[in-house]
């Protein structure tokens, strides 16, 4: 019994090993029809394939008996089939009838189904549409359910632009930047998923608008009067906005701080267009550079310490603005002459003529202070404007000297050579007058100049020039003023000589004596007086060549050259004069100083009184 399972296993293994051989055997048996039989009658091929192993594994005796066995098996099968048919013929007939009835019913059902399919064909399309709509509704329902579950976060997300706008309007910049950072992170996460959500796109656009509003609000703060801590805070916010580079941030700072400065410049422009307010406008302009421009420069260096290039250019523009104002209102025109009565004066000369020496001194001080302040930022500009003030004062003094010369000419033309008796009195009164004159006019015999009206008026006009110079004594004018005074003296000598030639003065007559006395006072008193004033204003370096002028008067005007040296004890020791001498600049200095001319109250009033007495 144990050998049968082993035999069956052996046979199975042998069939597996010789399956390829059975295939070749089938091809030999069926020949060329094998491939076609596999397609048309695969059952026969399978039966042969399963039967060939049995034949190949049988012995010779079994093969010899195989035809008989097959025939016996065939006969047995036929008998069994006949017996089965005889015994169950009723069932077969019934089955045939049932099969025929079922076939007929199936045909009828098929017809009905075809008719129903035709009827329900439109319904199928409708059902498909319903399915699609149901699918979409299901998705939408799921989305709405998700929206309902996320209602709170979605509401906060939709309110972000409004919240940003409220923070920007209330200048809550720290909170605004935090909201912008949150929005940026949210948008980056959304872009990383690659989804297209319309609401988020709209929110992104609104957030960008609010970002621009925040930047405009921050830059608008730079247009106001703010100090360094506020500037540091605002620039820090602008850096956190990240909408511009560091270079652009520097330009934005200077541009908007410049707009704040433009408001003050507009006030200066309005002030300088008003009549009589040019001096105040120039003072305000210089003070604007000293205060606001310096503050803005300091703020820039504190915020951007590495690069001063934009600041230097900006400071140059501000300094040039002040220089242009000074050139327009102070600088005399290039073709200006000493006489305003000749006409043709330009608008700049007319505006400059409204600024006297006192106002010019105030403007000069303001410019000097502003330049000293801006020197810390590398914008020392006083050497650029110093020449403007010197040109203005030189032009002003030259005008006054020319006017004095014209007045002297006209006074000589109508003078009747009758001496003034205003100072004729007792010897004690005369001595007191000489002492007062010496103390007031830097010459012991200064009041003798009031004897003749032309010389008194000339002296008074010259003293007025020195009074103007005392208020704004610019050391750089020393040589020019000395030269102008020398030219005045030479021109006055020529006028005296023309009077001598035009008027017939009999020798020995009272008129000839008074003319000689006038020439003697001119040479002995007026010229040394002018030299003394020049030395009091500009120091010992300002020496008038009195000797050459006096030499030009010999021999027709005076008989012999008069040399006069001012005694040392006649110089007044007034506090203002001492202060002026102490603050006098050195010879090599171009810096403007303000010397106090102590003789102004006395000389002006005395000369004016003498001229009034002569007039009466």
NUTI-294479 format. One record per residue (C-alpha): x, y, z. Coordinates in steps of 0.2 Angstrom, whole numbers, plus 5000, padded with zeros to 4 digits. Example, Ala and Ser with C-alpha at 12.3 -4.5 7.8 and 13.67 -1.06 7.14 Angstrom:
506249785039506849955036
//
This chain:
500050005000501450125003502250094986500650164977500850344983502650334979502350274962501050404959502250544965503550474953502350474939501950654942503750704943504050614927502650704918503250874924505050834917504450764901503050894897504150964883504350794876502350764876502250934866503450864853502550704852500850794849501650884835502250724827500550644829499450784823500750854811500451024803498651024810499251044828499251234828497551244820496751114832497351214847496351354840494751264834494751114846495751144861494751004871495450874859497250934862497050944881496350764881497750704870499050794881498350714897498150544888499950534881500850524898499750374902500250294885502150334887502150264905501350104901502249944898502249844882500949724888499849864894500049944877499549784868497949774879497549954877496449944861495349814869495249904884494650064875493449964865492649884880492650054888491750134873490449994873490150014892489850204889488650174875487650054885487550164900486950314889485650204881485050144898485050324904484050384889482750244891482550264909482450454909481750494893480250584901481450704910482350734894480750774885480250884899481850974900481751004881480051084883480651184897482151244888481151284873479851384884481351474893482151514876480451594870480251684886482051744885481751814868480151904874481151974888482452034877481252124866480452204881482152254887482652324870481052424870481352484888483152534884482452644870481252724882482552744896483852804885483452994888483252954907485052884907485753044901484753134915485353014928487153044922486853224924486053194941487553094946488753234940487753364950487653254965489553224964489853414963488553444977489453324987491053404985490353574988489453515003491153445010491953615006490553705015490653585030492553625030492253805029490953795043492253705054493653835050492453985051493454075065495154065056494454105039493554265047495254315055496054285038494854395028494954535041496854545039496854685026495654795037496654755052498254815043497354975037496755015055498554985062499355095048498055235051498355235070500255225067500455055076501955005065502554865076500954775075500754815056502454735053502054575063500454555053501354575037502654445043501154325047500354355029502054325021502254155029500454115025500654155007502354065006501453905013500053925000501253944986502253794991500653684990500353744972498553774974497553914966496353994979495454144973495154214991497054204995497554284979496354434983496954445001498754444994498354594983497554684997499054655009500254724996499154874995499254895014501154865013501355015001500155115013501355075027502855125018502055295013501455325031503255295037504055405024502755535028503355535046505055585038504255745032503855805049504955885063505655735071507255695081508555565080507655425091506055445080507155435064508055275070506355195074505555245057507155185047507155025057505254995052505755035033507154905034505954775040504654815026506054755014505354844999507054934995508854914996510055005008510555134994508755164990508355185009509655325010508955414995507155405003507855475019508655625011507255654999505855655012506955745025507255875011505355895009505255945027506656065024505756135009504256195020505456305029506356365013504556415007504356525022506056605019505556635001503956715006504956825019506256885006504956934994504157055007504857225007506057265021506157085026507657025016508857035030507656925041507456805027509356785025509556765044508256635044509056545029510756535038509956485054508956345044510656275039511356285057509856195065508856085053510156045040511356005054510055895063509655805046511555775043511855715060510355595059510955525042512755495049511955405064510855295053512055265039513855275046514755185032514255295017514255485016514155504998512355544996512455655012513855765004512855794988511355844998512355955010513156034994511356074987510856155004512356265005512156314987510456364991511056485004512456544993511256584979510156684991511656784997512256814979510556874974510256994988512057044994513157024979513257194969512957174951514557154940514257314931513757424946514557594947514757704962513257814958511457744959510857904951511457854934510057734933510157554926510257474943509657294942508457204953509757124963510557294967508957364972508657214984510457224990510257414994508857375007510157285018511157405028512857365037511957315054510857185045512357125035513357105051511956995058511756895042513656875042513656815060512256685056513256625041514856605052513856505065513056395052514756365044515556315060514156205065514156115048516056095049515755945060514855865044516255915032515256065025516256215030515656345018516056515025517556545013516356524999515256665005516556785013516956864997515056904994515057005010516657095007516057134989514457204996515357315010516557374997515257424985514257504999515657605005516157654988514457714984514457815000516157894996515657934978514058014985515158114998516258174983514758224973513958314988515658404991515658454973513958534974514258614991515858694984514858764969513658854979514758904994514859094997516559075007515759155023516459055038515258985051515159075068514358925077515958885086516559075089516559095108517659125123519359045124518758925138517258865127518458845112519658745123518258635129517658615111519358565105519558435120517858365115518258365097519858275101519058145111517658115098518458135081520258055085520958225081521258375093520658505080519258405072517958535076518858665065518158565050516458645054517158815049516758785031515158705026515758595011517158525022516058495036514758405025516158305017516858255034515158205040514858095025516558015027516157985046514557895040515557785030516657735044515157715055514457585043516257505042516257495061514657395061515357265049517257285049517857145037519757135038519857085020519257255015520757345022521757375006520157414996519457545009521157625011521357634992519557704990519957835004521557884995520557904978519258014987520658124994521458144977519758174969519358304982521058394979520558394961518958474965519758604975520958644961519458654949518658784961520258884962520358884943518458924940518159054953519159214953519859234971520859394973522459374983522259455000520359454999519259365013518659235000520459194996520959185014519459065018519958955003521658945009521058905027519858765019521358695010522458705026521058615036520858485023522758445023523058475042521458395050520358295038521658185030522458145047520758115054520357995040522057905043521657895061519957815058520657685046521957635059520657625073519557505062520957395053522457415064524157495061524257405044522957515036523957675033523357815021524657895011524358075018526058135013525758104994524058184994524658335003526158344991524958354977524158504985525758604984526058734978524358804971523258754986524458765001526158845002527058705010526858525014526058485031526658335040525558285054525758145066524358095077524858115096524757945105523858025120522358085109521757905105520157875115520157725127518357685125517857515129517157475112518757535104519857435115518757275112518957305093520857325095520857165105519857065092520757135077521256985066523056955061523757015044523656845037521856805042520356825030519056795044517856935046517857035063516657165070517657315076516757445087516957615081516857715097516757885089515057855080513857945092514958095095515558125077513958095068512958215080514358345080514558345062512658345059512558495071513858595063513058565046511458615053512258775060513058815043511358785034510558905046
//
